[in-house]
Amino acid sequence: MGNCFGSSAKVEIAHSSRPTSEISRSSSKKHNPIVPSYNPNSVADRNDNNNVLNLPTPRTEGEILSSSNLKPFHFNELKNATRNFRPDSLLGEGGFGYVFKGWIDENKLAAARPGLGMVVAVKKLKAEASQGHKEWLTEVDYLGKFHHPNLVKLIGYCLEGENRLLVYEFMPRGSLENHLFRRGSQPLSWALRIKVAIAAARGLSFLHEAESPVIYRDFKASNILLDAEFNAKLSDFGLAKAGPTGDRTHVTTQVMGTRGYAAPEYIATGRLTSKSDVYSFGVVLLELLSGLRAEDNLVEWAMPYLGDKRRLFRIMDTKLEGRYSKKGAYVAANLASQCLRREPRARPRMTEILGELEELESPKTAARISHSVQRETIALSNSKVDASLSTLYQKSPQRQ
């Protein structure tokens, strides 16, 4: 569940005021997946065998499915809920498969007539999908046991023969990625951007501080979904990993994710820590500030401006038209700079980041957020919102 990449519309870069390479401001240019570079037989990684061998034993498929609190659906139930997966129920398509709009009874969690009951999003995996059964099962595992206001709710699953489906709560505003970059989308106000950043930080903090810590590993704008009130929730847990425990400092794994968001030390060595997620959070914070996609040399270009109050305006999203808190922008920029430090240990923890962001959410800011939500709701009629969902829910090219 996420969004699509359409045709690119480039913005010419003048001198040093923008990244030297072309960065799409409102387009849907493809992200290049990271090519796996971790070699388990290399000398460096053989020295980390203890980190690999001492990880918790992965649970079996039977253990995951039997222990979850999720509703096991029959395939025919979901056929009925989506009107037999009709084209007019299709919300989006990607490398993983298709996402359909469906209806289920809120109490019985059984298929309901269209327009009645609770609206859900049904993700149907393609048999040949590169996401595969392993990532499907990982999503069931984590979203089946973790419940938080800033994690998308997984309601149930279907596993019958070759059919693998997931049933989620419906997120009518789609992804942050499309609100920031899609051509023709209404710009997010500064207040809403802060609201989204805080909510996403809460979701990551929850995962990192859990009794059994989890590293999200794929934090990016397309995986942040928004409900009707612009409350942000993390989605797509297919790449999530159990974090290090005890005296271990990291886990070593094959490099997976999306270029532009992944931490440099993770790309280089395959060593994964919660600070890898912190780096990715810094990238998304930079996207919220600049309105530019996390690709090419965006981070390298922006870093000199992040700590300079006098020059910070040079990287701010022009679609904001100057309507943002100068103090708030500097605080957010300084946080992004800390998150993007090359040395992982020098990056703050998500709880520290969350604390600083929450200080920006004053009663005055909360009032502006409420006003922005009301204005957005009035601007978008139900028909227009529904019509736009096919783009909001489409997925970026599949990870490799």
N, C-alpha and C positions, 0 to 999 in steps of 0.2 A: 504494500500500500504506500503510495507515494505519488509521483507525478511523472509527466513525460517531458521529453526534450523535443521542441519543435524546430523550425528553421531559425537560423542564427541571424541576429541583427546586430552588427558590430557598431561600436562607437569609436570614432577616430580619437587617437590619443595625442594630445598636444604637449610637446616638451616633457617636463617631469611632473606635470600635474596629475597624470594617470599612469598606470603600469605601462612599461614600454611595449609589451606584447598586447595583442588585442584581447580585451576582456569584455564579455557580453554583459551589458547592464540589464537589458530587458528580454534577452533572448533565452532560448532553452538549449544552449549548446551542450553536447554530450560531455560527461565526465569520463576520463579514461580510468578504467579499473587498474588497481595496482597489480603488477605482475608478481606472482609469488617469488620471493628471493631467498627464503629461508632454506638452508641445506642442513638437514639433521645430522649429516655425517661430517660436517666441517669441524675443524679443531675447536673453534670458539664455542660452537654449540655442544660439542661432546663434553666440554667442561661444565655445562649446565644440566647434565643428565639428572642430577638430584632434583632440580626444579621440575623436570618432566615426570620422573618416576613417582614423586611424592604428591602429585596432584590427586584430588579425590577421584575415585573410580567412577567413570561415567555410568549413569543409571541405564538400564536396559529399556527398550521400547515398552515392554510390558509394565515395568515399574513406573515409568513416566505416565503412561496413559491411565493406569489403575489408581495412581495416587493423586491425580489432579482433581480439582473441583469443577472441571469443565464439563459441559454437556456433550455427550457423545451423540452426534446426529447420524441418522441414516441418510444415504445419498438421495433417496427419493424425497425425503423431507426437504432437503435443500433445493432439489429440483422444483418442488412446489413453492417454496419460499421465494424463489427467484423467477417464477413463471417459466420454468423449464429452461433457465439460463437464456432467456430471450435477448436478442440484440438491444432492445430498448431498455433492458435492465442493466446493461453493461456500463460500468463506471470507468473502467480503464483496462489497459493491457500492457504487459511488459514481458521481460525474459522469463519471469517466474510463472506466468499464466495470466489469469483474468480476475478482475474484481467486479462482482455484480451487486446491485442493490437488491435487498430482500426484506421480507417482513416476517416476524415471528411473534407469537403470543407472548406477552411480557411475563406472564405467570407460568404457563405450561412449557414455554420455550419450544413450542411446536409451530409448524408453518401456519401463517395467517394470510388472509386475503390481502392483495395489494391495497395500500392505503389504510389498512387496519393494523393495530398492534404496534410493535416496536420496529423501527427501521434498523437494519443491520447491513454490514458490508461483508460479503462472502468471497473469500479469496480461493480460487480454484487453480491448483497447481497443474501445469502442463506435465504430461508423462515424461517428456524429454527435458524438462526444465533444469537449468544448471544449478539452481538453488538446491534441488534434490531433497531426498528424504531426510538427510541428516539435519539440514537447516530447518526444515519443517518441524522436526521433532524437538530441536533446540528451542524454537519459538513456543511450542506447546509446553515444554518443561518450565521455562522461565516465566512466561505470562500466566501459566497455570498456578504457580505458587506465589508470585509477587502481585500485590494489589496496592496501588497508590494512585492518587488523583492525577498525577502527571505521567502515568504509563497508560497507553491505550488498553482498554479492557478486551480481553479475549473471552468470548462467551462459550465457545465450544469448537469441536473439530469433527471431521468425518474421515475415517480410514477404512475404505472398503475396496479390496482388490487394488487396482492402480489408481483409484480415486483418493486424492488427498486434498481436503478443504479445511479452511479456518473461518470461523465466524466471529467478527469483531463488532464492537459498538460502532455506530455510524458517526463519522466526523465531517459534518457538512461544509466546513470551510476549507477542507483539503489541506495541502501542505504549505509550510512556510516558504519553501522554495518557489512555488508559483506566485505567492503574494509578493515576494521580493523581485522576481526576475521575469515573470511572464509578461509578454507584451500586452498592453491594454488593461492590465490589472490595476485596481485602485491602490495607490501607495499606502502602505501602513504608516500610521502616525507614529511619532516618537514615543508617545505613551504606550501604544500597543506593542512596539518593539521591546520596550523595557519589560512589559508584562510577559511577553513570550520568553525573553531571556531568563527571567526569574523562574518561570514555570519549568523551563527546560533544565535549569540548574537544580531545581528541587528534585526532578526525576533522576538526574545523574547522581546527586548526593545520596538519594535513597539507595541506589544500587551499590555505590561505593561503601556506604556505612552499614550495609546489611550484615546480619550475623555471619552469613557466608557471602563475602563480597563478590560482586559481579563487575566485570569490565565490559562495557557496552560494545566497544570496538568499531562501531559504525555510526558515530554521531555526525549528522549532517542535516542540512536544511530540508532535504526531501523526506527525512525520517521523523520530522517534527510535524505532527498533525494538529489541526485547530478545530475546536468544536464551535457551536453557534455563537458562543460568547468570547471567542478567541482565546480560550484556555488551551494551552499547549500540552501535548502528550507525546511521549516517545513511542515510536512504533518500530516494527521489524527487528526482532531479536535473534534472527538467524545466525548472526556472527558472534553473539555474546559468549563470553568465556568466564569460567570460575576464576576469581582472582587469587593471588598468592596468599597463603596462610602461614601461620607460625613465623619462623625467622626467614622465610623466603622473601626475596625482594621483587621477583617478577615471575611470569610464566613465559615459556618459550614456545612459539607456535608458528605455523605457516602464515606468511604475511597476506592478509586479505583486507579489503576495504575500498575506499574511493580516493583516487589521487586528488591532492589538494587539501584533504582533511586529515590524513594520517600523520602521526608524529614522525619526525625524521629518524629518531633512534629505532623506532619500530620497523620502519621500512628497511633500515640498514642491517638490523641484527635479528629481527623477529622477536625481540624481548618486549613483552607487553606488561604495562602497569596501569594503575588508575590514572597516572599522570599522562598516559597516552590519550585518554578521554579528555583530560583537561586541555591538552593542546588542541584537540578537535573543537572543544567548546570555544576556545579563543578564536579559531577560524570563523565559526558561525557568528560570534560576537562582532568580528570584523565585517562580516557580510551585512549584519544588521546596521552597522555604522555607515558603511560605504555604499551599500546597494550593488556591490560588485560580486561576481562569482568567485568562489575559492578555486582558482585554477592558475596555471602558469606562475607568474612571479608576484601574485597579489600580496602575500605575506611579506616577502622581501621588500617590495615597493612601499608598503604601508608602515613598516616598523619605525622608520625615522620620524614619522609624523605623530605617532601615538603618544609620545611623552612630551610633545611640544604644544602648549596651549595656543600659541600664536599661529601655528601652522596647521592645527588639527582640522580646521574648516576645509582644507584642501582635499581631505579624504571623505568628507561627509556626503551622504547621498543627496544629490541635487534635487531628487524628487521630494525631499523634505522641505525644500524652499526656505531653508533657514529656520524653520519652526521646530526648534528643539532646545532643550536646556543645555546651555554651554557648560555648566558645572557637571550635569549628568553625563554629557558626552565625554568630558575629560575623564571622569571616573570610569566609565565603561571602556574608554580607549586605554587607560592605564591598566585595567584588569586584563584586557586583551593582550597587551604587551607582556604582562607577567605570565599569562597562559602559554604564550608562544615562545618562551625562552628555550634555547637549544638544550640546556641541561635540565633533564626531567626533575631532579630533586629541587631545583630552584623554582619550579612552578608551584603555585598555591594549591591547596586541596579544594575540592568542590564546595565543602562546607564554608570555607573562608570566602570563596567567590560569592556564594549565595548570600552570606551576611552583608557583604558590601553592596551587592545589587539591591537587596531588600531595603537598604537605607535610602535608595533613590525613589522608592515607592511611598512617597509621603501621601497624606490625605488629599493634598491638592492633585498629585499625580493620579491617584485612584479615581478622583472625580473626572479628570480628563479622559482616563481610560473608559469609564462608564459612558461618557458623552461620545467617544469615538465609536464604541460598540453600537450605540443607538443610531448614530449617523450612518454607520456601515449597514446596519440592518434595514434602515429605511431606503438606502440607495440601491440595495439589491433585493428585488422582489423574489418571491419563492420560485417563480418560473425561471428567472435568470440564474439563481443559485443552482437549481436543479440542472439547468442546461450546461452550466460550467463544470459540473462534477466530473464529466468524462475526462476533462483535462486535469482537474485537481487530483484525481486519484490514480492517474497513470503513473507507471513506475519508470525510473531511470534504467538505462541498460544494465544488465545483470552483472554482478561482481564476478570476477574470475579468481 
